[in-house]
Amino acid sequence: MVLGALHHEQSTPGSRFSEHWISRFEEYAVSKAYPRGTLIFSEGDESDGMFIIREGKIKVFMSDESGKEMLIAVLGPGEIVGEVASLDGQPRTASVSALVNTRVAKIGLAEFRQFLEENPDLALEIIRVLTSRIRDHSTSISNLAFKNVYGRVVWLLEKHSAENDSGSFTVNRKFTQQDIADMVGSSREMVSRVISELVKGEYITIDQKIITIHKPLPRGW
């Protein structure tokens, strides 16, 4: 199966820090561990630094007055979080919690600014990462505005998939159906119907929350 046949869209590699900068970053950072379910920081908090994920997985989300959550992103090793508030000095724009046991390298505001002064090329790396995120968010907004639920689910699965040794594609995040619903702006019940139809049509299989795409997903249903 070729990439073009799948209309595949890789998860953006630009959203991750390069290994060179991760190793330099850790010279100024402290290692912190968060058990699964830990709230790392909340929307509106004052910034106390930024993080690079070294192991595990976190979710970035916003919530309304009733407590309903909107999932913004799921991030893994090599990706950064908390950089916006660290750069502009404003409160946190979203909340972050650990989806699994997670280890991060955390750098405080003073250390981050010192690091930036001593390594001005880091600014270009951060600009690259932020630009990649802006592109992702623009695509997400476009999909929410112009695609139906089925189209948004297909886009999400393809975005987070990579080719494996058998020539099929494996979704590289263990999304629950509620995760998918939160990310595409739909109900879990509607997402369950879409996933069930894709399984029934033998387009995908699911084993221990790992989704494998075996043939190009239909553009419409």
Steps between C-alpha positions, in 0.01 A plus 500: 500500500648833399475825691314674220235232490432557868504880471725470801600801708782434744499641850703817466866425586559875545303496824785318673824649629815366334714266711778759495282756675350245737845407630596867538165579664551229761819671620276776641199287593389274782336163448147465635268198502120516491281195567213430263212744550710774662401856409832661408362853467165670440374757253546844655794401725804726506787343308780344701688360200476272199536126450641246256333160521762227536276198568125448503212700359305810600180666388450871444140611551265786577180480703188712545313604815313169511823300488454377142841448339622573149813304415759717324785254455660180621879539527778245544879471534702784346210744495485819706219654701466822697718698262244770413454629857875472557564726202236771553468493880122464481289234681477146366273471195393140570516223758735201482476161668686168479317230303749236616795502739709780352848644545588850386799734502379827652684829470399796716438847359831648616698202373310504172579866439864442589508203264348712224753779554792257490360303206331750264462231232243340732259778398501362145427151631205629706371700201517182290302304760241776548460541123438127468235519772331797329483301176346205686245723672407665170438159345297392803282812482445442127395140561262596781342764279472317168496123562229281649570271796607211279746720309644639823552152648674381181722810501598441864586131446708576191675796662625288789598190301829373362584213267606177669705202379198324351415794274189599696481808722493507880348788695780604733277619783281271712187710463181403680176569317439785745842646412407493133158653571657782700753573226251503211222682683245219503330257737659171601193319365546649152871418500419144612270461198770622261766273652264202496424551131871523416566178692204329331629608160843354591666838450640497853560261788539586869716294735564621854404857397747491210326590174643361175386628160512220242374677188417853387211644700199617295483877449131489590259258657 
